[in-house]
Amino acid sequence: MKKMLIALLVTASVFFTLVFTLGTVGRNNGDEFKVAMVTDFSDVNDGSFNQACYEGAKEWSRKHNVTFNYYKPAATSDAERIKSMRLAIDRGYDVILCPGFALGNPISVVAAEHPNVEFIGLDISSVTMHNNVTIYNYHEEIAGYLAGYAVVKEGFRELGFLGGQKFESITRYGYGYIQGADAAAKELKEHIDIDFVYGGQFFGSPEIFSYIDQWYKKGTEIVFSCGGSIYTSVALAAKGNGGYMVGVDSDQAPIVDRDYGEGICVTSAMKMIKKTVIDKLEMCYQGIPLEHKMMNLGLESGEHLEENYVQLPLDTWRMKKFTIDEYKALVQFLVDNPEAVSSKTDLDPDKLPVSEYTKVFSHGDIN
């Protein structure tokens, strides 16, 4: 009887080992795991948020030989976004990547219908949470602070900020930019001016170009372009006036170099969307449960900058007066002093508490 029991246990052990091994092989071959992405307003070549998400998913999927596809809704409506999500699920996709605030309502609807599908939302503040939904937001105010501090330390004194629309994430970028620029101005005891406006959209247009072109002509030196492909109007205006810009979300220097001229994009206030996508897809793939809650990602380390979810790009560092070592010291300071940058957005830009060295001029909306 004892020998029979041992034999049964051995057989069971072999069986479960075989099942686990086969499951692992199937997963590595991409047979049981498919990733889809649904876009919000833009396409995956917007040079900003959607593109960073797309590139992260594509890079990770190729590495693991996993099926990946993206769906662009036929129109910018909740109904079409919901239709795209349902289509992806009907085609067998296990994880749905949802970048952008406009996907909040569609997630709320479709996630409730499909509890076995994992939804990963990026940059979404309004959504009905379910046990299959995880939302990753960012401390944009810290990324904006880093950029504002850097450009003033670099020598810029006439600054501008152009936001796409007045949403929390955009405003946090801008208000962080003001705080960082003011901190640097106060240290240097140098006076700076900051013009602040919203474009009313997330793409460039002749009207936005004309508006920002006038800024440059009147003396603005550098504009933080914050809102999808709205950067195209800023880059074009900067090119025509010998001006500069700050990119957003991802490192926009390579695309601005290619399309408008080398060196126009001095730095970019980045939130590491690509890193987030790769990290979280890997968790899903390895069977590690996601957090299934709304989270804010920011600075993780002052020593290992690559671990941070908000940062400036080191690979295209173009500043000469403000050094990488000074940047690292600034990051360490913010890690040690998490209350140094305010995330509040309840005041108008020109009502923010700044030093006597900084003047902020709020211009409302272009459109």
C-alpha positions in Angstrom: 0.0 0.0 0.0 2.8 2.3 0.9 4.6 1.6 -2.4 1.4 2.2 -4.3 0.9 5.6 -2.5 4.5 6.6 -3.4 4.0 5.6 -7.0 0.8 7.7 -7.2 2.5 10.7 -5.7 5.4 10.4 -8.2 3.0 10.1 -11.1 1.0 13.2 -9.9 4.2 15.1 -9.6 5.3 14.3 -13.1 1.8 15.2 -14.4 1.7 18.6 -12.8 5.3 19.3 -13.9 4.4 18.4 -17.4 1.3 20.6 -17.4 3.2 23.5 -16.0 5.9 23.1 -18.6 3.5 22.8 -21.5 1.7 25.9 -20.2 4.9 27.8 -20.1 5.9 26.7 -23.6 2.5 27.7 -24.9 2.8 31.2 -23.3 6.3 31.7 -24.7 5.1 30.9 -28.2 2.4 33.5 -27.9 -0.5 31.0 -28.3 -2.4 32.0 -25.2 -1.7 35.7 -24.8 -2.7 38.5 -27.1 -2.4 42.2 -26.5 -4.5 45.0 -28.1 -4.4 48.7 -27.9 -7.2 51.2 -28.4 -6.3 54.8 -29.3 -8.1 57.9 -27.9 -8.1 61.0 -30.2 -4.8 60.4 -32.1 -3.2 57.7 -34.1 -0.1 55.7 -33.1 2.2 58.1 -35.0 1.3 61.2 -33.0 4.9 61.6 -31.7 3.6 61.6 -28.2 1.4 59.6 -25.9 -0.3 57.1 -28.2 3.0 56.5 -30.0 4.9 55.8 -26.8 2.2 53.2 -25.7 2.2 51.6 -29.2 6.0 51.4 -29.3 6.2 49.9 -25.8 3.6 47.2 -26.6 5.2 46.4 -30.0 8.7 46.1 -28.6 7.5 43.8 -25.7 5.3 41.7 -28.0 8.1 41.1 -30.5 10.5 40.0 -27.7 8.0 37.4 -26.5 6.5 36.5 -29.9 3.1 37.6 -28.7 0.3 38.8 -31.0 -0.2 42.5 -30.8 -2.6 44.8 -32.7 -4.0 48.3 -32.2 -7.5 49.6 -33.0 -8.2 53.2 -34.0 -11.9 54.0 -33.4 -13.8 55.2 -36.5 -14.7 58.4 -34.7 -13.8 60.2 -31.5 -16.9 59.1 -29.6 -17.4 56.7 -26.7 -19.6 54.5 -28.8 -16.8 53.9 -31.4 -14.2 53.4 -28.6 -16.5 50.8 -27.0 -17.0 49.2 -30.4 -13.2 48.9 -30.9 -12.7 47.3 -27.4 -15.5 44.8 -28.0 -14.1 43.9 -31.4 -10.6 43.3 -29.9 -12.1 41.0 -27.2 -14.2 39.1 -29.8 -11.0 38.4 -31.6 -9.5 36.8 -28.6 -7.3 39.6 -27.1 -6.5 39.0 -23.4 -5.1 42.5 -22.4 -6.5 45.8 -23.6 -4.2 48.8 -23.4 -6.1 52.1 -23.1 -4.0 55.3 -23.3 -5.7 58.6 -22.6 -8.5 60.1 -20.5 -11.1 59.7 -23.3 -11.1 55.9 -22.8 -12.3 56.1 -19.2 -16.0 55.7 -19.9 -15.5 52.9 -22.5 -13.4 51.0 -20.0 -16.2 51.4 -17.4 -18.6 49.8 -19.8 -16.6 47.0 -21.4 -14.6 45.9 -18.4 -17.9 45.1 -16.6 -19.0 42.9 -19.6 -15.7 40.9 -19.7 -14.3 40.2 -16.2 -11.7 37.8 -17.6 -10.0 40.4 -19.8 -7.3 42.7 -18.3 -7.7 46.4 -18.9 -4.6 48.7 -18.4 -5.5 52.3 -18.5 -2.9 55.1 -18.8 -3.5 58.7 -17.9 -7.2 58.3 -16.9 -8.7 60.1 -14.0 -12.4 59.3 -14.4 -13.4 55.6 -14.6 -15.5 53.0 -12.9 -13.1 50.6 -11.4 -13.6 46.8 -11.7 -11.5 43.8 -10.5 -9.9 43.6 -14.0 -9.0 47.3 -14.3 -5.7 49.0 -13.4 -5.1 52.6 -14.1 -1.6 54.2 -14.1 -1.5 58.0 -13.8 1.7 60.1 -13.5 3.1 62.9 -11.4 3.2 65.2 -14.5 3.9 68.1 -12.1 7.3 66.6 -11.3 8.2 66.1 -15.0 7.2 69.7 -15.7 9.2 70.9 -12.7 12.3 69.2 -14.0 11.9 70.8 -17.4 11.2 74.3 -16.1 14.1 74.2 -13.7 16.4 72.9 -16.4 15.6 75.5 -19.1 16.0 78.4 -16.6 19.3 77.0 -15.4 20.3 76.7 -19.0 19.8 80.4 -19.5 16.3 80.9 -20.9 14.4 83.8 -19.4 11.3 84.3 -21.6 9.2 81.1 -21.4 5.9 79.9 -22.8 3.6 77.0 -22.1 1.0 75.7 -24.6 -1.4 73.0 -23.3 -3.7 71.0 -25.5 -6.8 71.3 -23.4 -7.5 72.2 -19.8 -7.4 68.7 -18.3 -5.7 67.7 -15.0 -2.7 66.0 -16.6 -2.0 68.9 -18.9 -2.4 71.5 -16.2 -0.2 69.5 -13.8 2.6 69.6 -16.4 2.2 73.4 -16.8 2.0 74.2 -13.1 5.0 72.0 -12.4 6.8 73.8 -15.2 6.1 77.2 -13.5 7.2 75.9 -10.1 10.5 74.5 -11.5 11.3 77.6 -13.5 10.5 79.8 -10.4 12.8 77.7 -8.2 15.7 78.1 -10.6 15.0 81.8 -11.1 15.0 82.3 -7.3 18.3 80.4 -6.9 19.9 82.4 -9.7 18.2 85.7 -8.6 17.2 86.2 -12.3 13.8 87.5 -13.4 11.8 85.4 -15.8 8.4 85.7 -17.6 6.1 82.8 -18.4 3.2 83.0 -20.9 0.5 80.4 -20.4 -2.2 79.4 -22.9 -4.4 76.4 -23.9 -4.8 75.5 -27.6 -8.2 73.9 -27.2 -7.1 70.7 -29.1 -4.5 68.1 -29.4 -3.2 68.7 -32.9 -1.5 71.6 -34.7 -3.3 74.1 -36.8 -2.7 77.4 -38.7 -4.4 79.3 -35.8 -2.1 77.8 -33.1 0.9 78.3 -35.3 0.1 82.0 -35.8 -0.5 82.5 -32.1 2.8 80.9 -31.0 4.6 82.5 -33.9 3.7 85.9 -32.4 5.1 84.8 -29.0 8.4 84.1 -30.6 8.4 87.3 -32.5 7.7 89.3 -29.3 10.7 87.7 -27.5 9.6 84.3 -26.2 12.7 82.0 -26.3 11.3 78.6 -25.5 7.8 77.0 -25.4 6.8 73.9 -23.5 4.4 72.2 -26.0 2.1 69.9 -24.1 -0.7 68.1 -25.9 -0.2 65.3 -28.5 0.7 66.5 -32.0 0.1 70.2 -31.1 3.9 70.3 -30.9 3.9 70.5 -34.7 2.7 74.2 -34.6 5.3 75.0 -31.9 8.2 73.4 -33.7 7.3 75.2 -36.9 7.0 78.6 -35.2 10.3 77.9 -33.4 12.0 77.0 -36.6 10.9 80.2 -38.3 12.1 82.5 -35.4 15.3 80.8 -34.2 13.4 79.7 -31.1 13.3 76.5 -29.0 10.8 74.1 -27.5 10.3 71.6 -24.7 8.7 68.3 -25.7 6.3 66.2 -23.7 5.4 62.6 -22.7 8.3 61.0 -24.7 11.7 62.2 -26.0 10.5 64.4 -28.9 14.0 65.6 -29.9 14.6 62.9 -32.6 11.3 63.6 -34.4 11.7 67.4 -34.1 15.2 67.1 -35.4 14.1 65.1 -38.4 11.1 67.3 -39.3 12.0 70.8 -38.2 15.7 71.1 -37.6 18.3 69.8 -35.2 18.5 71.3 -31.7 15.1 73.0 -31.6 13.8 70.6 -29.0 16.0 71.3 -26.0 14.6 68.6 -23.7 11.3 66.8 -23.0 9.2 66.4 -19.8 8.7 62.7 -20.0 6.3 60.3 -18.3 7.6 56.8 -19.1 4.6 55.4 -20.9 6.7 52.9 -22.8 8.4 51.7 -19.6 5.0 51.4 -17.9 3.6 49.3 -20.8 6.6 47.0 -20.9 6.7 46.5 -17.1 3.0 45.8 -16.8 2.7 43.5 -19.8 5.5 41.5 -18.4 3.6 41.2 -15.1 0.5 39.9 -16.9 2.6 37.5 -19.0 4.3 36.1 -16.0 1.0 35.6 -14.2 1.8 38.3 -11.6 -1.5 40.0 -10.6 -1.8 43.7 -11.4 -2.9 46.1 -8.7 -6.4 46.6 -9.9 -6.6 50.1 -8.6 -5.7 53.6 -9.7 -2.1 54.5 -9.1 0.2 57.5 -9.5 3.7 56.8 -10.9 6.6 59.2 -10.3 10.1 59.2 -9.0 11.4 55.9 -7.6 15.1 56.5 -7.2 17.6 59.3 -7.1 20.5 56.9 -7.8 19.0 54.7 -10.6 17.3 57.3 -12.9 16.1 54.6 -15.3 13.7 53.3 -12.6 11.8 56.6 -12.6 8.4 57.0 -14.3 8.9 60.8 -14.9 12.2 62.2 -16.1 14.2 64.2 -18.6 15.9 62.3 -21.5 19.6 61.7 -21.0 20.3 60.2 -24.4 19.6 63.5 -26.2 21.0 65.8 -23.5 21.4 69.2 -25.2 22.0 71.6 -22.3 25.5 72.9 -21.6 25.1 75.1 -18.6 22.7 72.8 -16.7 24.7 69.5 -16.4 23.6 65.9 -16.0 25.2 65.8 -12.5 23.1 68.8 -11.5 20.0 67.1 -12.9 20.8 64.0 -10.8 21.2 66.1 -7.7 17.8 67.8 -8.4 16.1 64.4 -8.8 17.7 63.2 -5.5 16.4 66.4 -3.8 12.9 65.7 -5.1 13.0 62.1 -4.0 14.1 63.2 -0.5 11.5 66.0 -0.5 8.3 64.7 -2.1 6.3 67.7 -0.9 8.6 70.1 -2.8 6.3 70.1 -5.9 2.6 70.8 -5.6 0.1 68.8 -7.7 -2.7 71.2 -7.0 -4.5 72.7 -10.0 -7.3 74.7 -8.4 -5.8 78.1 -9.0 -5.4 80.0 -12.3 -1.8 80.0 -13.7 -1.2 83.7 -12.8 -2.4 83.1 -9.3 0.1 80.4 -8.4 2.4 81.4 -5.5 5.8 82.3 -7.0 8.7 84.4 -6.0 9.4 88.0 -6.9 11.6 86.8 -9.7 8.8 85.2 -11.7 5.8 86.7 -13.6 3.1 84.5 -15.1 0.7 85.7 -17.8 -2.4 83.6 -18.3 -4.0 83.9 -21.7 -6.9 81.5 -21.4 -7.7 79.6 -24.6 -6.6 80.2 -28.2 -9.7 78.4 -29.6 
